[in-house]
Amino acid sequence: AQMNILITGGTGFVGSYLVDVLLEEGHQITALGRSSRHPREGAPGFTFISADTTQPGAWQEAAAESHACINLAGASIFQRWTSRTKGIIRDSRVLTTRNLVAALDGERRPFLFSASGVGYYGDQGDKTLTEASGPGDDFLARLGIEWEAEAETARHKGARVAIGRLGVVLHQAGGAMAKMLPPFRLGLGGPLGSGSQYFPWIHLDDLVAAIRFLMANEACEGIFNFCAPEAVTNRTLARMLGRALNRPAFMPAPAFVMKAALGEFSSVLLGSQKAPPERLLASGFEFRYATLEQALGAIIKA
């Protein structure tokens, strides 16, 4: 059935890809973003609203008219964390979510998918983290707690709420891969820190398919780990990426060098989350890229 779907963060790496997929399905899409333009402007069934969603505004009327809202807004965490950038990272997520929920029309009983991150769990070594596992206490964990709490309040408005704790999103078009491939292509890639930390990942196609799956399945709500079923360590990731590119991949990046270069952000790359997608699998979702080999094969070939 055709739906009115609102997407925050609609100009981002995940959002712009999701816009394309949903437009092809024939939905009416309203995308929100900070950019002044959107590449799909002018496409039938598509509206772009340039807005700062951390502020209430006219954009909220579009949220009130939506059957489903997909909340992906958030400033990139791939940057040095100063107190200023941390404020921007937090506000872009927490305030956007608060304003979005405030705008929902309870009469419609809308569906809200809100992104979160596996950073919610903090660094938990090789412990298996289910959706019921408790949070960590570093910056990203505290952010996750606050961000998810804002999304959960939509239940009071009669919304069906699903929260996806995203792993690192892999795709040839951008995101982490765009940063990882160049050094590996030069033979300068390798494990980060000890390399024994788990690297939670999901292919972009599976992320988008999982959002659509949750949207379509009325029984699905609550927290979902958005990570592929195969847990790999950072060392395994480096070795497989090197093999896929036919390049050596043994240039380790020692933890102290990364901390010096990246500051607190290095915790994202040195921390460990082994977060299997138990609830997605239990709900009947099937991954197209369940193993890292399948995902890297598709990415490198493209």
Contacts in CASP RR format, 6 or more apart in sequence:
PFRMAT RR
TARGET T0000
AUTHOR 0000-0000-0000
METHOD contacts of the structure
MODEL  1
AQMNILITGGTGFVGSYLVDVLLEEGHQITALGRSSRHPREGAPGFTFIS
ADTTQPGAWQEAAAESHACINLAGASIFQRWTSRTKGIIRDSRVLTTRNL
VAALDGERRPFLFSASGVGYYGDQGDKTLTEASGPGDDFLARLGIEWEAE
AETARHKGARVAIGRLGVVLHQAGGAMAKMLPPFRLGLGGPLGSGSQYFP
WIHLDDLVAAIRFLMANEACEGIFNFCAPEAVTNRTLARMLGRALNRPAF
MPAPAFVMKAALGEFSSVLLGSQKAPPERLLASGFEFRYATLEQALGAII
KA
2 26 0 8 1.000
2 27 0 8 1.000
2 28 0 8 1.000
3 27 0 8 1.000
3 28 0 8 1.000
3 67 0 8 1.000
3 68 0 8 1.000
4 27 0 8 1.000
4 28 0 8 1.000
4 30 0 8 1.000
4 65 0 8 1.000
4 66 0 8 1.000
4 67 0 8 1.000
4 68 0 8 1.000
5 22 0 8 1.000
5 27 0 8 1.000
5 28 0 8 1.000
5 29 0 8 1.000
5 30 0 8 1.000
5 66 0 8 1.000
5 67 0 8 1.000
5 68 0 8 1.000
5 69 0 8 1.000
5 70 0 8 1.000
6 29 0 8 1.000
6 30 0 8 1.000
6 31 0 8 1.000
6 32 0 8 1.000
6 62 0 8 1.000
6 63 0 8 1.000
6 66 0 8 1.000
6 68 0 8 1.000
6 69 0 8 1.000
6 70 0 8 1.000
7 15 0 8 1.000
7 18 0 8 1.000
7 19 0 8 1.000
7 22 0 8 1.000
7 29 0 8 1.000
7 30 0 8 1.000
7 31 0 8 1.000
7 32 0 8 1.000
7 69 0 8 1.000
7 70 0 8 1.000
7 72 0 8 1.000
8 32 0 8 1.000
8 33 0 8 1.000
8 53 0 8 1.000
8 69 0 8 1.000
8 70 0 8 1.000
8 71 0 8 1.000
8 72 0 8 1.000
8 73 0 8 1.000
8 96 0 8 1.000
8 100 0 8 1.000
9 15 0 8 1.000
9 31 0 8 1.000
9 32 0 8 1.000
9 33 0 8 1.000
9 53 0 8 1.000
9 72 0 8 1.000
9 73 0 8 1.000
9 74 0 8 1.000
10 16 0 8 1.000
10 18 0 8 1.000
10 19 0 8 1.000
10 31 0 8 1.000
10 32 0 8 1.000
10 33 0 8 1.000
10 38 0 8 1.000
10 72 0 8 1.000
10 73 0 8 1.000
11 31 0 8 1.000
11 33 0 8 1.000
11 34 0 8 1.000
11 35 0 8 1.000
11 38 0 8 1.000
12 33 0 8 1.000
12 72 0 8 1.000
13 169 0 8 1.000
13 171 0 8 1.000
13 173 0 8 1.000
13 174 0 8 1.000
13 175 0 8 1.000
13 204 0 8 1.000
14 72 0 8 1.000
14 115 0 8 1.000
14 169 0 8 1.000
14 204 0 8 1.000
14 207 0 8 1.000
14 208 0 8 1.000
15 31 0 8 1.000
15 70 0 8 1.000
15 72 0 8 1.000
16 31 0 8 1.000
16 38 0 8 1.000
16 39 0 8 1.000
16 40 0 8 1.000
17 171 0 8 1.000
17 173 0 8 1.000
17 204 0 8 1.000
17 208 0 8 1.000
18 70 0 8 1.000
18 72 0 8 1.000
18 208 0 8 1.000
18 211 0 8 1.000
19 29 0 8 1.000
19 31 0 8 1.000
19 38 0 8 1.000
19 40 0 8 1.000
19 46 0 8 1.000
20 40 0 8 1.000
21 208 0 8 1.000
21 212 0 8 1.000
22 29 0 8 1.000
22 212 0 8 1.000
23 29 0 8 1.000
23 40 0 8 1.000
23 43 0 8 1.000
23 45 0 8 1.000
23 46 0 8 1.000
26 45 0 8 1.000
27 45 0 8 1.000
28 45 0 8 1.000
28 47 0 8 1.000
29 45 0 8 1.000
29 46 0 8 1.000
29 47 0 8 1.000
30 46 0 8 1.000
30 47 0 8 1.000
30 48 0 8 1.000
30 49 0 8 1.000
30 62 0 8 1.000
30 66 0 8 1.000
31 38 0 8 1.000
31 40 0 8 1.000
31 46 0 8 1.000
31 47 0 8 1.000
31 48 0 8 1.000
31 49 0 8 1.000
32 48 0 8 1.000
32 49 0 8 1.000
32 51 0 8 1.000
32 53 0 8 1.000
32 59 0 8 1.000
32 62 0 8 1.000
32 73 0 8 1.000
33 48 0 8 1.000
33 49 0 8 1.000
33 50 0 8 1.000
33 51 0 8 1.000
33 53 0 8 1.000
33 73 0 8 1.000
34 50 0 8 1.000
34 51 0 8 1.000
34 52 0 8 1.000
35 50 0 8 1.000
36 50 0 8 1.000
37 48 0 8 1.000
37 50 0 8 1.000
38 46 0 8 1.000
38 48 0 8 1.000
40 46 0 8 1.000
40 48 0 8 1.000
41 48 0 8 1.000
47 62 0 8 1.000
49 58 0 8 1.000
49 59 0 8 1.000
49 62 0 8 1.000
51 57 0 8 1.000
51 58 0 8 1.000
51 59 0 8 1.000
53 59 0 8 1.000
53 73 0 8 1.000
53 92 0 8 1.000
53 95 0 8 1.000
53 96 0 8 1.000
53 99 0 8 1.000
53 100 0 8 1.000
54 91 0 8 1.000
54 92 0 8 1.000
54 95 0 8 1.000
54 96 0 8 1.000
54 99 0 8 1.000
55 95 0 8 1.000
55 99 0 8 1.000
56 99 0 8 1.000
56 102 0 8 1.000
57 99 0 8 1.000
60 99 0 8 1.000
60 100 0 8 1.000
60 102 0 8 1.000
60 103 0 8 1.000
61 103 0 8 1.000
63 69 0 8 1.000
63 100 0 8 1.000
63 103 0 8 1.000
63 104 0 8 1.000
64 103 0 8 1.000
64 104 0 8 1.000
64 105 0 8 1.000
65 105 0 8 1.000
66 104 0 8 1.000
66 108 0 8 1.000
66 110 0 8 1.000
67 108 0 8 1.000
67 110 0 8 1.000
67 111 0 8 1.000
68 110 0 8 1.000
68 111 0 8 1.000
68 112 0 8 1.000
68 113 0 8 1.000
68 215 0 8 1.000
69 100 0 8 1.000
69 104 0 8 1.000
69 110 0 8 1.000
69 111 0 8 1.000
69 112 0 8 1.000
69 113 0 8 1.000
70 113 0 8 1.000
70 211 0 8 1.000
70 215 0 8 1.000
71 96 0 8 1.000
71 97 0 8 1.000
71 100 0 8 1.000
71 112 0 8 1.000
71 113 0 8 1.000
71 114 0 8 1.000
71 115 0 8 1.000
71 151 0 8 1.000
72 115 0 8 1.000
73 92 0 8 1.000
73 93 0 8 1.000
73 96 0 8 1.000
73 97 0 8 1.000
74 89 0 8 1.000
74 92 0 8 1.000
74 93 0 8 1.000
74 96 0 8 1.000
75 85 0 8 1.000
75 88 0 8 1.000
75 89 0 8 1.000
75 92 0 8 1.000
75 93 0 8 1.000
76 89 0 8 1.000
77 89 0 8 1.000
77 140 0 8 1.000
77 265 0 8 1.000
77 268 0 8 1.000
78 175 0 8 1.000
78 176 0 8 1.000
78 179 0 8 1.000
78 265 0 8 1.000
79 85 0 8 1.000
79 265 0 8 1.000
80 262 0 8 1.000
80 263 0 8 1.000
80 265 0 8 1.000
81 89 0 8 1.000
81 139 0 8 1.000
81 263 0 8 1.000
81 264 0 8 1.000
81 265 0 8 1.000
86 139 0 8 1.000
89 143 0 8 1.000
90 143 0 8 1.000
90 146 0 8 1.000
93 143 0 8 1.000
93 144 0 8 1.000
93 147 0 8 1.000
94 143 0 8 1.000
94 146 0 8 1.000
94 147 0 8 1.000
94 150 0 8 1.000
97 114 0 8 1.000
97 147 0 8 1.000
97 150 0 8 1.000
97 151 0 8 1.000
98 150 0 8 1.000
98 153 0 8 1.000
100 112 0 8 1.000
101 112 0 8 1.000
101 150 0 8 1.000
101 151 0 8 1.000
101 153 0 8 1.000
101 154 0 8 1.000
101 157 0 8 1.000
101 159 0 8 1.000
104 110 0 8 1.000
104 112 0 8 1.000
104 154 0 8 1.000
104 157 0 8 1.000
104 159 0 8 1.000
105 157 0 8 1.000
106 157 0 8 1.000
106 158 0 8 1.000
106 159 0 8 1.000
109 158 0 8 1.000
109 159 0 8 1.000
109 160 0 8 1.000
110 154 0 8 1.000
110 159 0 8 1.000
110 160 0 8 1.000
111 159 0 8 1.000
111 160 0 8 1.000
111 162 0 8 1.000
111 214 0 8 1.000
111 215 0 8 1.000
112 151 0 8 1.000
112 154 0 8 1.000
112 159 0 8 1.000
112 160 0 8 1.000
112 161 0 8 1.000
112 162 0 8 1.000
113 162 0 8 1.000
113 163 0 8 1.000
113 164 0 8 1.000
113 211 0 8 1.000
113 214 0 8 1.000
113 215 0 8 1.000
114 147 0 8 1.000
114 148 0 8 1.000
114 150 0 8 1.000
114 151 0 8 1.000
114 154 0 8 1.000
114 161 0 8 1.000
114 162 0 8 1.000
114 163 0 8 1.000
114 164 0 8 1.000
115 163 0 8 1.000
115 164 0 8 1.000
115 166 0 8 1.000
116 144 0 8 1.000
116 147 0 8 1.000
116 148 0 8 1.000
116 151 0 8 1.000
116 163 0 8 1.000
116 164 0 8 1.000
116 165 0 8 1.000
116 166 0 8 1.000
116 223 0 8 1.000
117 140 0 8 1.000
117 144 0 8 1.000
117 164 0 8 1.000
117 165 0 8 1.000
117 166 0 8 1.000
117 167 0 8 1.000
117 226 0 8 1.000
118 129 0 8 1.000
118 165 0 8 1.000
118 166 0 8 1.000
118 167 0 8 1.000
118 200 0 8 1.000
118 225 0 8 1.000
118 226 0 8 1.000
118 227 0 8 1.000
118 273 0 8 1.000
118 275 0 8 1.000
119 136 0 8 1.000
119 140 0 8 1.000
119 141 0 8 1.000
119 144 0 8 1.000
119 165 0 8 1.000
119 268 0 8 1.000
119 273 0 8 1.000
120 135 0 8 1.000
120 136 0 8 1.000
120 140 0 8 1.000
120 141 0 8 1.000
120 144 0 8 1.000
120 145 0 8 1.000
120 148 0 8 1.000
120 165 0 8 1.000
121 129 0 8 1.000
121 133 0 8 1.000
121 134 0 8 1.000
121 135 0 8 1.000
121 136 0 8 1.000
121 141 0 8 1.000
121 165 0 8 1.000
121 273 0 8 1.000
121 275 0 8 1.000
122 135 0 8 1.000
122 136 0 8 1.000
122 137 0 8 1.000
122 138 0 8 1.000
122 140 0 8 1.000
122 141 0 8 1.000
122 271 0 8 1.000
122 273 0 8 1.000
123 136 0 8 1.000
123 138 0 8 1.000
123 197 0 8 1.000
123 267 0 8 1.000
123 270 0 8 1.000
123 271 0 8 1.000
123 272 0 8 1.000
123 273 0 8 1.000
124 133 0 8 1.000
124 136 0 8 1.000
124 272 0 8 1.000
124 273 0 8 1.000
124 274 0 8 1.000
125 197 0 8 1.000
125 198 0 8 1.000
125 271 0 8 1.000
125 272 0 8 1.000
125 273 0 8 1.000
125 274 0 8 1.000
126 196 0 8 1.000
126 198 0 8 1.000
126 272 0 8 1.000
126 274 0 8 1.000
127 133 0 8 1.000
127 274 0 8 1.000
128 274 0 8 1.000
128 275 0 8 1.000
128 276 0 8 1.000
129 225 0 8 1.000
129 273 0 8 1.000
129 274 0 8 1.000
129 275 0 8 1.000
129 276 0 8 1.000
130 225 0 8 1.000
130 275 0 8 1.000
130 276 0 8 1.000
130 278 0 8 1.000
131 165 0 8 1.000
131 222 0 8 1.000
131 223 0 8 1.000
131 224 0 8 1.000
131 225 0 8 1.000
131 278 0 8 1.000
131 279 0 8 1.000
135 141 0 8 1.000
135 142 0 8 1.000
135 144 0 8 1.000
135 145 0 8 1.000
138 267 0 8 1.000
139 264 0 8 1.000
139 267 0 8 1.000
140 267 0 8 1.000
140 268 0 8 1.000
148 163 0 8 1.000
148 223 0 8 1.000
151 161 0 8 1.000
151 163 0 8 1.000
152 161 0 8 1.000
152 163 0 8 1.000
154 161 0 8 1.000
155 161 0 8 1.000
160 218 0 8 1.000
160 221 0 8 1.000
161 221 0 8 1.000
161 222 0 8 1.000
162 214 0 8 1.000
162 220 0 8 1.000
162 221 0 8 1.000
162 222 0 8 1.000
162 224 0 8 1.000
163 222 0 8 1.000
163 223 0 8 1.000
163 224 0 8 1.000
164 223 0 8 1.000
164 224 0 8 1.000
164 225 0 8 1.000
164 226 0 8 1.000
165 223 0 8 1.000
165 224 0 8 1.000
165 225 0 8 1.000
165 226 0 8 1.000
165 227 0 8 1.000
165 275 0 8 1.000
166 202 0 8 1.000
166 207 0 8 1.000
166 226 0 8 1.000
166 227 0 8 1.000
167 200 0 8 1.000
167 201 0 8 1.000
167 202 0 8 1.000
167 226 0 8 1.000
167 227 0 8 1.000
167 273 0 8 1.000
167 275 0 8 1.000
168 176 0 8 1.000
168 199 0 8 1.000
168 200 0 8 1.000
168 201 0 8 1.000
168 202 0 8 1.000
169 175 0 8 1.000
169 176 0 8 1.000
169 201 0 8 1.000
169 202 0 8 1.000
169 203 0 8 1.000
169 204 0 8 1.000
169 207 0 8 1.000
170 176 0 8 1.000
170 177 0 8 1.000
170 201 0 8 1.000
170 202 0 8 1.000
170 203 0 8 1.000
170 204 0 8 1.000
170 295 0 8 1.000
170 296 0 8 1.000
170 299 0 8 1.000
171 177 0 8 1.000
171 203 0 8 1.000
171 204 0 8 1.000
171 205 0 8 1.000
171 299 0 8 1.000
172 299 0 8 1.000
172 300 0 8 1.000
172 302 0 8 1.000
173 204 0 8 1.000
177 299 0 8 1.000
180 189 0 8 1.000
180 241 0 8 1.000
181 241 0 8 1.000
181 245 0 8 1.000
183 189 0 8 1.000
184 190 0 8 1.000
184 238 0 8 1.000
184 241 0 8 1.000
184 242 0 8 1.000
184 245 0 8 1.000
184 247 0 8 1.000
184 249 0 8 1.000
185 245 0 8 1.000
185 247 0 8 1.000
186 247 0 8 1.000
187 242 0 8 1.000
187 247 0 8 1.000
187 248 0 8 1.000
187 249 0 8 1.000
187 251 0 8 1.000
188 251 0 8 1.000
189 238 0 8 1.000
189 241 0 8 1.000
189 242 0 8 1.000
189 247 0 8 1.000
189 249 0 8 1.000
189 251 0 8 1.000
189 253 0 8 1.000
190 238 0 8 1.000
190 249 0 8 1.000
190 250 0 8 1.000
190 251 0 8 1.000
190 252 0 8 1.000
190 253 0 8 1.000
191 234 0 8 1.000
191 235 0 8 1.000
191 237 0 8 1.000
191 238 0 8 1.000
191 252 0 8 1.000
191 253 0 8 1.000
192 234 0 8 1.000
192 238 0 8 1.000
192 252 0 8 1.000
192 253 0 8 1.000
192 255 0 8 1.000
192 258 0 8 1.000
192 269 0 8 1.000
192 270 0 8 1.000
193 234 0 8 1.000
193 252 0 8 1.000
193 253 0 8 1.000
193 254 0 8 1.000
193 255 0 8 1.000
193 258 0 8 1.000
193 270 0 8 1.000
194 255 0 8 1.000
195 233 0 8 1.000
195 234 0 8 1.000
195 235 0 8 1.000
195 238 0 8 1.000
195 252 0 8 1.000
196 233 0 8 1.000
196 234 0 8 1.000
196 235 0 8 1.000
196 272 0 8 1.000
197 233 0 8 1.000
197 234 0 8 1.000
197 270 0 8 1.000
197 271 0 8 1.000
197 272 0 8 1.000
198 231 0 8 1.000
198 232 0 8 1.000
198 233 0 8 1.000
198 234 0 8 1.000
198 272 0 8 1.000
198 273 0 8 1.000
198 274 0 8 1.000
199 232 0 8 1.000
199 233 0 8 1.000
199 234 0 8 1.000
199 236 0 8 1.000
199 237 0 8 1.000
200 227 0 8 1.000
200 231 0 8 1.000
200 273 0 8 1.000
200 274 0 8 1.000
200 275 0 8 1.000
201 227 0 8 1.000
201 228 0 8 1.000
201 232 0 8 1.000
201 237 0 8 1.000
201 292 0 8 1.000
201 295 0 8 1.000
202 210 0 8 1.000
202 226 0 8 1.000
202 227 0 8 1.000
202 228 0 8 1.000
203 228 0 8 1.000
203 288 0 8 1.000
203 289 0 8 1.000
203 295 0 8 1.000
203 298 0 8 1.000
203 299 0 8 1.000
205 288 0 8 1.000
205 289 0 8 1.000
205 298 0 8 1.000
206 228 0 8 1.000
206 287 0 8 1.000
206 288 0 8 1.000
206 289 0 8 1.000
207 226 0 8 1.000
209 285 0 8 1.000
209 288 0 8 1.000
210 224 0 8 1.000
210 226 0 8 1.000
210 280 0 8 1.000
210 285 0 8 1.000
213 220 0 8 1.000
213 280 0 8 1.000
213 283 0 8 1.000
213 285 0 8 1.000
214 220 0 8 1.000
214 224 0 8 1.000
214 283 0 8 1.000
217 283 0 8 1.000
219 283 0 8 1.000
220 283 0 8 1.000
222 279 0 8 1.000
223 279 0 8 1.000
224 277 0 8 1.000
224 279 0 8 1.000
224 280 0 8 1.000
225 275 0 8 1.000
225 276 0 8 1.000
225 277 0 8 1.000
225 278 0 8 1.000
225 279 0 8 1.000
225 280 0 8 1.000
226 277 0 8 1.000
226 280 0 8 1.000
227 273 0 8 1.000
227 275 0 8 1.000
227 276 0 8 1.000
227 277 0 8 1.000
228 277 0 8 1.000
228 287 0 8 1.000
228 289 0 8 1.000
228 290 0 8 1.000
228 291 0 8 1.000
228 292 0 8 1.000
228 295 0 8 1.000
229 276 0 8 1.000
229 277 0 8 1.000
229 281 0 8 1.000
229 287 0 8 1.000
229 290 0 8 1.000
229 291 0 8 1.000
230 290 0 8 1.000
230 291 0 8 1.000
230 292 0 8 1.000
231 274 0 8 1.000
231 276 0 8 1.000
232 240 0 8 1.000
232 292 0 8 1.000
234 269 0 8 1.000
236 292 0 8 1.000
237 292 0 8 1.000
238 249 0 8 1.000
238 250 0 8 1.000
239 249 0 8 1.000
240 292 0 8 1.000
240 293 0 8 1.000
240 296 0 8 1.000
241 249 0 8 1.000
241 296 0 8 1.000
242 248 0 8 1.000
242 249 0 8 1.000
243 249 0 8 1.000
244 296 0 8 1.000
244 297 0 8 1.000
244 300 0 8 1.000
245 300 0 8 1.000
255 266 0 8 1.000
255 270 0 8 1.000
258 266 0 8 1.000
258 269 0 8 1.000
258 270 0 8 1.000
259 266 0 8 1.000
259 270 0 8 1.000
262 269 0 8 1.000
277 285 0 8 1.000
277 287 0 8 1.000
288 294 0 8 1.000
289 295 0 8 1.000
289 298 0 8 1.000
END
